[in-house]
């Protein structure tokens, strides 16, 4: 169980032993700052108390997200997740204490950040309440009707594409809402918006910049996974002022869906800011807070970043691409070089622009490190790059069944309420195939443009073009040689597994319980492990596995999992029939029959759950099945490794790995 981190907001008290983090938007201990900066025009509106509360909650969550450490960039699991308990003063306590609002708030934030949240709301003292309205410099009249849409505008390439689409594609006048934590990007942002307004003519957008930040000493985490919640709250306020019932986020679908496209970008380690489930959760929360239906949309959900770049160029705004900033490491960059060239956003942007043939508008000189020809000497950054490129190569060759077996997270989007599972599954598959082809096309182009540097080895051995074209090349004289890799390696990289057997190729395996079980037994050769302890350790929920006598053969959670799997299998079956693939049809139908039989066995179709065998026996079977699934994954890439594990790993109530002579694993 993760230790709770108490966050006391707005001067509220709490138990001294809890070592609370204290945050305040007002008063003498103010350390969270929320300022509205009117960039174009004088805007004024009254903000309802419930929306003022939403802004306060979002600002506190955003500040705590950055103030409480997750650990280092390589950390995962428990070291990555946090357990927050917020005590917040609000103007409408009955609303915020309701079960519906609490569930919408905690569920959405939990999925977006991969943390646990609990809120305790207290009535805000009248004297300590901030003014029940937000005013912009200069006062002026209400701005109801001045814009047709509210568009969240980060100043990155995707949000630029959205602004261009609204102004040039639809001819709509929109309000661009930008959040900035510092003034560092202010001049570049102002220049970008001014240029966009000049080009748009009558559809010139309005723009508001909101500065939300915290005291400098509140530094604990480099992530900002709840920034989208702050964005949604700000958007809701401005939408209410405009009399609108929706806001729009613009982000390409690959980033939005957050499938693990690299070893270091799994789960919430990659941005979930506009994942369909997150946007649906925020929309539900705002609807409850405002008391009327509210929508949060992402019109770029089915576009790749390269296709977004083409939207900008096709509207005659290609010159603006170089002004848009996509880098995650804003603290490192300079005005002349606004991109670090080493974060995942920079990799994605640079290759997308190359694939679109628009690199003349995004010169390499704008990156502190050249993505293509510069050295990638930092191991974590290099692993990120290699995994990203390897995944693109793998995805381009996958059929739909292999894709969805590998990327289980895709089902979060496919099974959302209102989605057509069959059509959505096809769209997700097509999106990722196009993205993979674009990445691979950009890499092929870079190789073709640097033949001499590759042949003569004048480019750094750790540069992108050398890594993909000559991975075995020795390091250059100006780079220290890398230490020899272990002949037998089984280690985590982010949340993925890196495995090499007998000096063969280094394979990247996606996260699964079966791989985790195999790693656990390999890590302790010759030692029998309890299957119950093994499952508890991998699940990180030991309390769930305090097993006693035999009880119900299934439980509600297991039954829900069975039914969810049936939904997934029906999607697979429909896709197989549509593709006229008898083998896949047969496989899907057989598994449907097996799962249906399992549900009937435990009485899961409308009957009471039956009493069954020992819970320990069920756990043993779960371990065996998970390992078998891992074996199927290994079989696709390393058959000698599969044969070794099948011969040397024994599953049972006490799984054990018996290594053969000469096999020494680095774990």
N, C-alpha and C positions, 0 to 999 in steps of 0.2 A: 504494500500500500504506500503510495507516494505521500510524503509529508505535506500537510496543508500549508499554504502560504496565505496568511491573512492580509488583506488589503483594506485599510481603514481610510475612508474617503470623506472629504468635507468636514474634518474636525471631529468625526465620530470616535468614541472610545472603544476599547476592547480589552481582552485579557492581556496583561503585561507579559506573561510567559510565552505568548505566541510569536514574539519578535515581529510585529507587524510592519508592513510598508505603509507609510502615511502619505496620502496624496490629497491635494487641495487645489481647487480651481479658484477659490476666493480666499480672502482673509490674510492675516499676517504670515501664515505658513504656506502661502501659495507657491506651488511648484509645478503645476500643470497649466499651460497657457493656451487659451482659445481666442483667436482674434480673426475677425472678418475684415479682409482688405478689398475694398471695392476698386476694381481695376478700370472698368469702363462704365460710366454712368453712376448716378447716385441712387442707391437702392435702399429701400426701407420696408420693413414688414413687422407685424406683430407675430410672435411665435407662441403657439398654444403651450400651456404648462407641460403636457405630456411629451411634446417634441423637445422642449427644453430639457426635460429629464433624459430623453433619448440621447441628446447631445452630451450631457454630463456623463452618462453611463459609458458611452462610446469613447469619450476622451479619457476616462479613468482606465478603461480596459486597454486602450492603446498605450497609455503610459506604463501600465503594469507589465504589458507584454514585453516592453523594452527594458524595464528596470529589473526584472527577475531573470536570473541566468538560466539558460538551458544547458550549459556546458560548452564544450568546444565544437568546432565545425564537424569533427568526425564522430561525435557522440550520437547515439541513437537509443531507442527503447526508453527505459526509465530515466536515463540521463537526459533524454530529449524532452520528455513530457513534464508538465507542471500541474499542480493541483491548487487552484485559486479559490479563495473564499473572500468575496467582496462584501463590505458593509457600506451602503451608499445612501445618502439622504436624497429623497425625491419629493417632488411637489404632489404627486399622485400615488401615494403608497399602496392604496387598495388595487389600483390597476397593475402595478408592478409586482405585487405579491400574488396575483392570480396564477393559477396553475398553468393556464394556456400561455400567458406571457413568459412565465419562468421557463417553461419547456422550450418555447421557440427561441428564447435568448440563449439558454445553456446548450441546447442541441446544435444550434448554428455555429456558435463560437467553438464548441468542442470539435466539430468536424473541420472548421476552417484552420484551427491552430493545433489540433491533436493534443489539447490540454483538457483538464477537467475544471468545470466551473460550478460555483454555487454562489447565490446572491442573497443577502439579507438587506431588505429595504426598510429604512426608517423615515418618518416624516421629517421634512426639511424645516428647520426653524424659520419663521417668516423673516426674521432679521438677517439671516445668513443667506437667504435666497438671492441668486443673481436676478437682475431685472428680467421681467417676463417677456422681453422682446430683445431682438438683436438689431442694432442700428448701425448703419454704415456712415462713414464720414460725409458730411454735407447734408444729411437728412434728405428731404425731397418727398415725392409722392410715392404711394404704393406702386409696385411694379407688376401687379397682376396683368397678365396678357402680353407682356413685353417679349416673351419667348415662347416658342411652341413646344420645346422639349428641354429637359434638364439632362445634360451629358457630363458624366464624370471624366475629368481630363487630367491625366497625370503628366502630360508632356512627353510621353513615350511614343514609339512608332505606332502601336495599336490605337491609342487614344487619338493620335493625329489622324489616322485613317478614319476613325469614327466621325471626327469633326468635319473632315473633308467630305465624307459620305453624306452627312446631314446638309451641309451648306451647298455643295456642288452637285451631288447626286439627287437630292430631294428638294433643294432650294428652301430648306427650312432655317429659320432664325432660332438659334438655340442658346441656352445659357451654359457655358463651360464652367464647371466647378473644379477647382484645383486645390489639392491639399499639399502644403509644403511644411517640412519640419524646421527648415533653416532658410535663410535668405540666399544661400549659395547659388541656387539655380534660378533665382528671381530674374536677373537680367536676360538670361537665355529664354526663359519662359515668356517674358514680356515681349521679346523680339519675335518669338515664334507666333504668338497670338496676334501681334500687330501685323505681321506679314500675312497671316491667314485672313484677318479682317480686310486688309487692303485688297486681296485677291477676290474675296467673296462678294464684294459690292453690296447689293441690297440685302443679301443673306448673311452679312457680317455678324458673327456671333458676339454676344455679350460674354463677359468673363469675370469671375469672382475668384480670388485666391484666399484660401483659409489657412491660417498658420496655426497649427496645433503642435506644441512641443513640450518639453519638460526641462527641469533643471539639469545642468550638465552632469551632476554627480549621480543622477539616476540612470546609470549605464550598466546593464547586466546581460543583455542579449542583442545579437546583431540581427535577429529576425523581426519582421513586422507583419506577422500572419493575420493580425486582427485589424490591419489598416483598412481592409475592405469594409469592416463594420463601421468604422468612423466615416468612410466615404458614403456608405449607405445612409447613415444618420444625417450627414450634411445634405445629401441629395434629397432626402425626404423633407427637410426643412425648406429648401429652395423650391421643391415641387409644390409644397403647400402654399408658399408665397405666390407662386405663379398660377395656382388653381389647377395644377396637373396631378394626375394619379399614377405617374410612373417616372422612373429615372432609367437611364441607359448607361451601362458599362460597356466599353468596347475592348475586347481582348481576344486574340486568336484562339481557336478551339483547342490547339495542342496544349497550350499553357492552361487554358480554362479547365480541361478535363483532368489534367494532372496525372496522366498515366506515367509509370516510372521509366522515363526515357533515358535515364542515366543512373549509375550506381549511387551517386550522392543525392539524387533528387527523387526520393521515395516518400510516399505519404505526404505529410504536411511540410517536409523539407523542401518540396517544390511548392510554388504558390498555389493556393486554392482560392484566391481572391474572387474569382468569377466562376468557380465550379457550379454547374446547374443546381446542385443540392444546396450550396451556400446561398446563391441568389434566391432560391425558393424559400429558404429559411428566413433570410432577411426580409423578403417581401411579406411573409406571413407575420413576422414580428411588427413591421411598420403598419400593416393592416390592423392588427390588434391595438396598437398604440393610437392610431388615428381614428379607429372605429369605422373604417370604410376600406373597400378593396384597393390594394396598391400593388403595382407590378414593378419588378426590377428585371431588365432585359439585357441580353448580350447579342446584338445582331450579327456579330462576327463569329458566332459559335462554331460555324462550319467552314471557316477559312483558316488557312495556315498563315504564318507571319509573312512568308514570301508573297502570298496572294493579297495580304493587306498592303504591302509595299506597292503592289501593282495598282491597287485602288487609288492610292495617293498619286502615283505617277500618271495614271490614265486620266485623272482630273486636271492634269496640268500643274500639279503641285510637287513634282519630284524634287525640286530644289529645297523644299521644306524638310526632307528626310534627314539631312545633315544637322538640322536644328533640334530635332527630337532626340531626347536622351532616354536610353533604356537601361543603363547600368545600375546594378544593385549596390555597388560600392561607391556611393556618392561622396563618402568622406575622403576617398583617395584621389579623386579626379581633379582636373584643373579646367579653367575656362577654355583653354586651347585644346585640351584632350579630355572631353567629357565622358569617355568610356575607358574602363580599366583594361578591357580585352581579355580578362581571365575569369569572369563570373559566367554563370550559365546564361544569363540574359544577353551578355555580349556575344557569346558563342552563337546563340540562336539568332540574334539580330544580324551579325556579320554574314553568316552563311545564308540567311534568308534573302538579304539584299543581293548577295552574289548570285543566288539562284534566280532572282528576278532580273538580273542584268542591270541593276541600278547602282552599282558600286561607285559610279562617277559622282553620285550624290552623297556618298557615305565613305569618304576617303580613309584609307588605313591610317593616315596621319592623325585622325581624330581619336585613335585608340592608344592608350599609354603603352600597350604591348600588342604587337601584331599577332592577330589570331592565327594567321596562316603560316607565317615564316619566322615568327619569334620563338624563343625557347620556352618550353613549358617545364621548368625545372622543379616547381613545387609538386610534390607527389600527389597531394589531394586534388589539386587543380588538374594535373595530368590525367589522373584516374577519371575525373569528371569528363574531360574531353574524350578520352578513349572509349568510355562507356557510352557516351552520347553517339559517337560515330559508329560503334559496333551495333548499337541498337537500331540505328537507321538501316544498316546493312541487313540485319536480321528481319526487320519488319517488312522491308521491300520484297522479301522472298516468302513471306508467310501467306498461307491461305486463311480464310476467315476463321476456321475452327482452331488452327494453331494460334492465331492472334488472340482470340477470346480465352483460350486456355491459359495463355501467358499473361494477359492483362485482365485479371479478374476485376480490377477497379472499374473497368468500363461498364460493368453492370449497374453501378450506382447511377449512371446517367440513363441507361436503357430502361430501368425499372422505375423511373420517377413517375408520379401520378400524371396522367394525361399524355404520356409519351407512347407512341406506337413502337413496341419493342422491335419488331422486324425492321421497320424503316430506320429507326434510330441506330440499330446495330449495324446496318449497311452503311449509314452515314459516318459512324465512328470509324469503321474499318477503312472506308474510302479516304477519310481525312488523314489518318495516320499513314496510309500508303502514299498519299500525295506528299505529305511532309517528308517521309523517308526518301522518296525519289528526288525531292528538291535538295535535301541535304547531300545525298550521294552525288547528285549532279554538280553541286557547288564544289565538292571535294574533287571530283574528276577534273573540273575546270582548273582548280588550283594546281593539281599535279601536272596538267598539260602546260600551264603557264610557267612552271619552274623546273623544266627538264635538266638544265645545267646544274642547278643547285642540288638536285637529287643525285644526278650521276657523279658529280665531282665531290659531293658531300661537303659543300661549302655552307649549306644551311645547317643550323643547329640540329643535332641528332634528335632532340626532343621537340622539334617543330612539328606542326600538324602534318605538313606534306611529307616529312621524313618518317613520321610515326606510321602513316598509312601506306607508304610506298616502300619503306625499307626498315621495318621494325627491328631487324637484327643488326642495323648499322652500328659500328662503334661510335662512342661519343667523340665529339670534336676535341681538339687539343685544348680549347678554352673552356671545356666543361669537364668536370671530374667524372670518371666512369662510374656507372651505377654498380652497386654491389651485386654479385651473382644472385639470381632468384633461386629460392628453394626448389628442389626437384619435386617435392611433395608439399603442396600448399593448400590450406583450407582455412580461409580467413574472411572476415567481413570487410566490405568496402562500402561505407554508408550502411545501408540495410541489405545490400546484395551480397552474394557469396562469390569470392574469387577462389577457383579450384584448379590446381595443376597436379597431374599424376605422372610420376616417373619421368619428369623433365619434359613432358609434352606441352601442348598449347595451353595457354592460360584461358580458362573459360569463366564467363560471367553468368551466374545463375540468379534468377529472380527470387525474391524472398518467398519462402514457404515453410510451413511447420516441419515437413519432412526433412528439408535441408538442415534446419536447426537441430532436429533430433540426431541426424547423422553427425553433425559437427560436435554435438555434446559427447557422443560415445567415442568418436575419433580423438577428441581432446583428452580422454581418460582411457587409454588403451588397456585392455585386460581387466578392467574394473566393471563388474556388473552394476547397472544403475536401475533404480526403481522407475518403472514406467510412469507411475503416478507423480513422483518428484520431477521427472523429466518433462511431463506435460505441464505441470504447474510452473516450472521455471521458464519454459518457452512462452507460456501464456501470460506470465507475470501477474497471475491472480491466484496465489496459493490458497486463499480462503475458499475458492470455488472447488478445490480438490481435496478438502478435508473429508475423506470418504468413510462412510460407516457401513451399515448393513445394506443389503439389497433393497432398493426402493422401486419407484416407478421406472419402467424400462425406458421411458423417454420423459423429458421435461419440456415445459413450454418453449424454452429457448432452442432446444434441439429440434422440436417440432417446427418452429418458425424457420429454422435453417433448412430443414427438409423441403418445406413448401417454397422457400426462396430458390432452392436448387431446382425444383420442378419448373419454376418460371423460367430460369435460365436455360434449362434443357429444352423447353418448348420453343424458345427463341432459336436455339441451335438447330432443332429439328425443322423448323420452318425455313431457316436459311438453307439447310441441306437439301430440302425438297425443292426449293426455288432454284438452287444450283444444279439440280438433277444429279446428285452425288449419292448413289446407293450405299456406299461404304459408310459415309457420315450419317445417313439416315438410319442405318442399322445400328451404329454405335449409340446414337442419341436415343433411339427407341429402347434399346436394351437397358441403358442407364435409367431412363424414365420408368421402365417396368421394375427395375431393382429398387429405386427410391420409393415408388408407389407401394411396393411390397413391404418396405421397411416402415412406412407410415402406417399401413394397415396393421402391421405386427404390433405396433405400440398403441394402436387404437387412436390414431391421429386424424381420422376423418369423421369427426362428430361424436366419438365415443370417449369414455374416460381412459386415461393412460393406464396401461396394464402394468402390473408388477413384473419385474424382470430379474435378470441375473445380477451378480455382484457388480457394483459400480467399477471396481478395479478391472473386471473383465472387459467392460465397455471401454475403459481407458486403454487397455492393452490393444484392443482391436483398432482403436483410433490411431494409435502409434503405428501399427502395422500398415494401415491404409495410407497414412501420411507418408511413410517411407516408400511405399510402392509408387505413390504419385511422384515423389522425388526421383525415383529410379527411372520413371518414364521421361522425365525432363533430362536426366543425365544421358539416357540412351541416345538422344538426338545429337549429342556433342562428343561423348567420350565413352566408347564401348568398353575399352580396357578398364577404365575406372568403375564402370557399372559391374563388370565381372568380378572385380576385386571386392567391391562392397557386398555383392551377393554371396560371395564365398566367405567373407570375414566378419560380417555383421549378423548377429543373431537377435531377432526381435522376440519378445515374450514379456513375461511379467518383469523380467530384469534384463533389458537389452544390453548387449556387450559387443565390443569390437576386439577381435583377436588379430593383431597385425602380423604380417609375415616378416621374415628376416630381411633386413635391409630397408624397410619402409619406416622412415622417421618423419612424421608430419610436423610442419610448422603451422601452428594454429593461433 
